[in-house]
Amino acid sequence: MSANNPPRGQDPDRTTAYRWNQEQQPENPPTPPTPHGQPYPPQQPYGQQPQYGQPPAPGQQASYGQQPQYGQQPQYGQQPPQGQQPGYGQQPQGQQPAYNQQYGQQQAYGGQYGHPDQGGGWQNNGPELLGTGGEPPAKSRKGWIIAIASALAVVLLGGGAVWAVGALSGGGTQPHEVLPAASIAYVRLDLDPAANQKLALFQIAQKFTVTKDSFQGEDPRQALFDAMKKDGGDDLAKLDFLKDVDPWLGSRVGLSVLPSGGEQPDFALAIQVKDEEAAKAGISKMMDGEKYGLAFREDYALISTSQQLADQYAAEEGSLADNAEFSDDLAAMGEQGVLSFWTHLGKLGELAKSELTAEQTKMFDQIKTARFAGALRFDSGYAELAGVVRGGQNLTKGAELPGSSLAALPASTAGAFSMSGLDQLITTQWAEIEKQAAATPSGAQFKQFVEQAKTQFGLQLPDDLATVLGKNFTIALDSEGLDTNQLKGGVRIATDPAKAQAVLDKVLKAATANGQQAPQIAKVAGDGVFTVATTDEYAKKLAEDGALGDNETFQIAIPDADAATYGLFVDLDKVEKLYLADMQGDAKANVQVLRAVGLSGTQTDTEATFSLRVLFN
């Protein structure tokens, strides 16, 4: 999907393997770069945590967020002896003090972002997690689903950058390697992803005032637990993280949906653990009498709705990793990032097929063999939500869609939207569009609009509409003129220019039939391209091949623009003048970090992709 996110297997050395059940650090740990001059501690096991800035007891492993003593290195915040190279994670003379030194000069992490006297912070904003109370199996299943969504919201959206100061390993068993091969849907949250993901999140966090001081070595699992505890009611209120959870909880969780043979599916939740006996006690206390089944496979606790299912899943010889379609789809997806998901759309849809209407069933036939995979991942310059649909049928009605015209827009473009294949969509689906519109509450208005277009404007539908939308339809707004509100915008259509001109003439003639003044529209008819704009100058500029494709911001926001069959691009640096004047302080500083937004993808008869990227300065 992206050169910055290599597909799985192409770079096996990008992480240092470290398994949760191995209570030791790898030999010769790597020394990662220190972006923006900040320390970046390596992987630490979750153990008993000494006070910030203090070394562990002799023979004791450094705890999470603490710097291990590789060789004889001074503590964080101390300077090495004269002439000695600073130790890993230390700051050379003249640089910003390390976070343990900073810690004593500002509020403690919990006080700054989640102190109870202040009404909480991001750590206390998460919704309810792991199913608590209620009657099984419905509520427990709902709780597991909420757990995934909540984990994403709390750890990524609220304070996701915090854990970037932790482990660099990203190695070890993944949830899909222990979940059943028959899974038809899968979601994974990884607080210990690949090193490139952590480094990217660290660099991104340094750009924002709300996250650049968040690196105090805080355990992200505890932050997540605290959010659960706040909204978890009496079942979680009695739990203590260091006593009941920390001794066994790992960094990864995966949820699988499986066919049960009935209307309701089965579920399997895989939680990475460090100690099975401690996990049994902790999970039992957490579930507080709720019916569930628990078994263990490799480094994971498998939880399901019954002990029979849990034992069955743990005893299987294969796993979801052996599912060829799953493995191929993830490989096509590339970097799995922090959050990843996969589902067999057809098999998942079968569960609700009895509730589908005739029209929905017809649409379902197009995806009954399709699978969908996606991931949330990071680069030092952007965050990306990407996905791919594979194995579809007749997704474009056999048409080969041309690439978008975004790269050919003027270099001064501030924002644009482009879509290919709308002409064929309108032509082949017009009867279906009319039928579906008639079934809606506004069906009468739609029918009136169609009749008016035919009688008042003399349009032939759907043919004239297909001509106007063309093989590719691109709307663009130029950055020039934004200061004076003399906006320059226009539409560039890959179509038959003569036919498009004739359609426009019909509309303008009808608009002036009652003595009204015709709108001032500049038009340029070129070779296979028809351009309409607010000024003659911009119409000519838009009709020519521009150099937006050479712009670095555009290239990052819209990867492989020539192949993209749709795209949306906004250069925030060029339009921020419209909103920054009304902002101040941290809000203004944080908004200025945003560089651009890009949404793009491709469509073929059997596959579709998408990439949503938010770029940072």
TAVEN-V390272 format. One record per residue. N is the residue number from 1. SS is DSSP state (A for helix, B for strand, O for the rest). PSI is psi in whole degrees, -180 to 180 (none if undefined). NEAR is the number of other ideal C-beta (glycine too) atoms within 12 Angstrom. Layout:
n={N N}
ss={SS SS}
psi={PSI PSI}
near={NEAR NEAR}
This chain:
n={1 2 3 4 5 6 7 8 9 10 11 12 13 14 15 16 17 18 19 20 21 22 23 24 25 26 27 28 29 30 31 32 33 34 35 36 37 38 39 40 41 42 43 44 45 46 47 48 49 50 51 52 53 54 55 56 57 58 59 60 61 62 63 64 65 66 67 68 69 70 71 72 73 74 75 76 77 78 79 80 81 82 83 84 85 86 87 88 89 90 91 92 93 94 95 96 97 98 99 100 101 102 103 104 105 106 107 108 109 110 111 112 113 114 115 116 117 118 119 120 121 122 123 124 125 126 127 128 129 130 131 132 133 134 135 136 137 138 139 140 141 142 143 144 145 146 147 148 149 150 151 152 153 154 155 156 157 158 159 160 161 162 163 164 165 166 167 168 169 170 171 172 173 174 175 176 177 178 179 180 181 182 183 184 185 186 187 188 189 190 191 192 193 194 195 196 197 198 199 200 201 202 203 204 205 206 207 208 209 210 211 212 213 214 215 216 217 218 219 220 221 222 223 224 225 226 227 228 229 230 231 232 233 234 235 236 237 238 239 240 241 242 243 244 245 246 247 248 249 250 251 252 253 254 255 256 257 258 259 260 261 262 263 264 265 266 267 268 269 270 271 272 273 274 275 276 277 278 279 280 281 282 283 284 285 286 287 288 289 290 291 292 293 294 295 296 297 298 299 300 301 302 303 304 305 306 307 308 309 310 311 312 313 314 315 316 317 318 319 320 321 322 323 324 325 326 327 328 329 330 331 332 333 334 335 336 337 338 339 340 341 342 343 344 345 346 347 348 349 350 351 352 353 354 355 356 357 358 359 360 361 362 363 364 365 366 367 368 369 370 371 372 373 374 375 376 377 378 379 380 381 382 383 384 385 386 387 388 389 390 391 392 393 394 395 396 397 398 399 400 401 402 403 404 405 406 407 408 409 410 411 412 413 414 415 416 417 418 419 420 421 422 423 424 425 426 427 428 429 430 431 432 433 434 435 436 437 438 439 440 441 442 443 444 445 446 447 448 449 450 451 452 453 454 455 456 457 458 459 460 461 462 463 464 465 466 467 468 469 470 471 472 473 474 475 476 477 478 479 480 481 482 483 484 485 486 487 488 489 490 491 492 493 494 495 496 497 498 499 500 501 502 503 504 505 506 507 508 509 510 511 512 513 514 515 516 517 518 519 520 521 522 523 524 525 526 527 528 529 530 531 532 533 534 535 536 537 538 539 540 541 542 543 544 545 546 547 548 549 550 551 552 553 554 555 556 557 558 559 560 561 562 563 564 565 566 567 568 569 570 571 572 573 574 575 576 577 578 579 580 581 582 583 584 585 586 587 588 589 590 591 592 593 594 595 596 597 598 599 600 601 602 603 604 605 606 607 608 609 610 611 612 613 614 615 616 617}
ss={O B O O B O O O O O O A A A O O O O O O O O O O O O O O O O O O O O A A A O O O O O O O B O O O O O O O O O O O O O O O O O B O O O O O O O O O O O O O O O O O O O O O O O O O O O O O O O O O O O A A A A A O O O O O A A A A A O O A A A O O O A A A O O O O O O O O O O O O O A A A A A A A A A A A A A A A A A A A A A O O O A A A A O O O O O O O O O A A A O O O O O B B B B B B B B O O O O A A A A A A A A A A A O O O O O O O O O O O O O O A A A A A A A A A A A A O O A A A A O O O A A A A A O O O B B B B B B B B B B O O O O O O O B B B B B B B B O O A A A A A A A A A A A A O O O O O B B B B B O O B B B B B O O A A A A A A A A A O O O O A A A O A A A A A A A A A A O O O O O B B B B B B A A A A A A O O A A A O O A A A A A A A A A A O O O B B B B B B B B B O O B B B B B B B B B O O O O O O O O O O O O O O O A A A O O O O B B B B B B B B O A A A A A A A A A A A A A A A A A O O O O A A A A A A A A A A A A A O O O O O O O A A A A A A A O O B B B B B B B O O O O O O O O O O B B B B B B O O A A A A A A A A A A A A A A A O O O O O O O O O O B B B B O O O B B B B B O O A A A A A A A A O O O O A A A O A A A A A A O O O O O O O O B B B B B B A A A A A A A O A A A O O A A A A A A A A A B B B B B B B B B B O O O O B B B B B B B B B O}
psi={-34 144 -24 -7 81 142 152 132 -16 -17 69 -18 13 -11 162 119 131 114 144 -30 9 103 56 159 149 152 151 61 146 155 100 163 159 84 140 26 13 148 155 89 152 -177 133 141 153 101 -157 133 118 171 152 136 -3 144 157 162 155 130 -2 138 138 137 174 129 -5 147 123 157 79 107 -145 94 140 162 162 139 -8 151 141 159 154 131 -6 140 133 140 166 125 -1 162 130 166 131 -9 170 134 149 168 -29 -31 -40 -32 -37 -6 -1 178 148 156 -47 -33 -34 -36 -11 25 136 -29 -17 10 16 174 -150 -27 -20 19 5 149 179 141 -156 119 124 131 -174 176 130 158 -8 -48 -37 -38 -43 -40 -39 -39 -43 -34 -43 -49 -41 -42 -42 -45 -46 -50 -37 -55 -35 -59 34 -24 -19 -47 -7 -18 -2 -133 144 4 -65 3 -174 177 138 155 -36 -12 -6 -10 156 146 -24 4 138 -7 148 135 137 133 127 110 2 60 -170 154 -38 -30 -42 -43 -40 -44 -37 -47 -40 -43 -33 -16 -21 137 -28 -11 -14 -22 16 2 79 17 16 137 117 -27 -38 -37 -40 -42 -40 -38 -41 -45 -36 -39 6 -3 -161 -28 -38 -19 -30 -4 144 126 -50 -31 -43 -18 -49 -38 -18 -21 129 -153 1 148 141 143 129 144 132 146 140 -10 -10 -165 -33 133 167 163 152 126 124 120 125 133 159 -23 117 -45 -42 -35 -41 -47 -44 -43 -39 -43 -35 -41 -24 56 -7 143 128 165 142 129 171 142 119 -123 22 146 128 121 133 -173 -12 157 -33 -46 -42 -45 -39 -45 -37 -27 -8 142 -39 -173 177 -27 -22 -6 113 -41 -44 -49 -42 -40 -41 -36 -40 -30 -35 -143 128 -18 -150 -39 134 158 156 143 147 103 -40 -47 -35 -39 -28 -29 -26 13 -32 -18 -1 147 174 -40 -40 -36 -39 -41 -36 -32 -25 -23 11 -19 7 152 152 127 147 168 148 121 169 149 162 -24 -4 162 143 132 115 154 163 136 127 150 19 174 126 39 -31 20 33 -3 146 111 138 163 163 169 13 -45 -22 5 164 149 -21 7 132 -32 151 154 138 140 132 151 9 -31 -45 -36 -46 -42 -46 -24 11 -45 -40 -38 -45 -41 -45 -37 -38 -26 -4 164 -27 20 -36 -41 -39 -43 -39 -40 -43 -44 -39 -40 -35 -45 -47 -39 -8 26 147 110 138 2 -47 -36 -40 -37 -42 -37 -34 -178 -32 133 119 128 136 147 128 150 -24 131 -6 -32 -33 7 19 75 139 110 164 179 133 121 128 99 -174 109 -40 -45 -41 -39 -40 -41 -45 -40 -38 -44 -44 -38 -42 -34 -28 6 -30 23 6 151 134 139 146 106 128 137 142 122 115 -159 96 9 133 126 134 133 175 -24 157 -41 -47 -31 -44 -40 -40 -30 -24 162 118 -171 24 -33 -17 -7 129 -42 -44 -42 -36 -41 -36 84 139 55 -34 -31 -18 132 -6 155 149 128 131 119 97 -31 -28 -17 -3 -22 -21 -21 -18 -29 -27 9 161 169 -147 -36 -44 -43 -41 -38 -34 -21 -30 130 -47 167 136 133 126 167 -180 158 131 -176 -20 -14 157 145 159 153 120 117 136 118 150 146 none}
near={36 31 15 29 35 23 27 31 16 13 18 14 15 26 31 28 25 31 29 36 21 20 16 17 29 22 11 11 29 25 21 32 20 26 24 20 20 32 40 38 39 37 42 37 36 39 26 20 27 26 19 30 26 20 24 24 16 8 8 19 25 36 31 40 43 41 43 31 27 22 15 13 26 27 30 41 27 24 23 22 14 8 8 16 17 27 28 31 38 36 30 20 16 9 17 23 25 39 36 34 25 27 29 18 18 19 19 21 32 27 18 26 33 33 17 15 12 16 13 24 30 33 40 28 24 38 26 29 40 47 38 32 23 23 15 26 26 19 23 34 33 27 38 40 29 30 39 42 26 35 43 34 29 42 45 38 23 31 43 43 39 42 45 45 46 45 46 37 34 40 27 33 31 36 45 39 32 43 47 43 25 28 42 32 38 47 40 46 44 44 44 43 44 38 34 32 43 44 35 36 43 38 35 38 35 31 31 27 18 27 32 29 28 39 41 43 39 41 37 47 41 37 43 46 39 40 39 38 34 27 29 31 21 13 28 32 19 16 31 18 29 23 18 28 34 30 28 34 39 43 44 45 45 47 46 47 34 35 24 23 11 12 13 18 33 36 42 49 49 47 46 38 42 32 26 27 16 24 34 23 21 34 35 21 25 40 34 25 16 28 25 36 29 37 33 30 34 29 33 43 45 45 50 38 35 23 17 17 31 32 19 23 40 28 17 27 13 21 32 39 32 20 28 15 29 39 26 22 36 37 23 30 39 34 41 42 41 41 41 42 40 44 37 35 34 29 30 27 29 28 26 18 22 13 12 17 14 13 14 17 18 18 24 27 22 24 31 23 24 33 39 38 44 37 40 40 40 40 33 29 28 37 42 41 31 42 37 35 34 34 30 29 23 20 30 27 22 14 22 19 33 30 30 44 46 46 34 34 46 41 26 27 45 35 38 50 31 43 36 37 35 36 33 27 28 27 25 19 24 24 14 19 25 20 17 20 21 18 17 14 9 13 17 14 14 21 20 16 20 25 16 17 24 20 15 18 27 20 28 21 29 26 22 31 32 30 31 34 34 39 35 37 40 47 32 45 32 34 33 25 24 24 16 10 11 15 22 31 33 37 37 46 42 34 38 25 26 17 26 36 26 25 33 32 22 27 26 22 18 21 19 15 14 10 7 11 9 16 14 13 24 25 33 29 25 25 15 21 32 39 45 39 34 28 24 19 22 35 30 23 32 40 34 23 21 29 19 42 30 17 31 18 32 43 30 32 44 47 36 26 35 24 25 39 38 36 47 31 45 34 39 28 28 32 29 26 21 22 16 21 11 11 17 13 12 16 17 17 18 23 28 23 31 33 31 37 34 44 33 42 36 36 34 26 24 23 29 34 36 31 43 30 39 27 36 33 25}
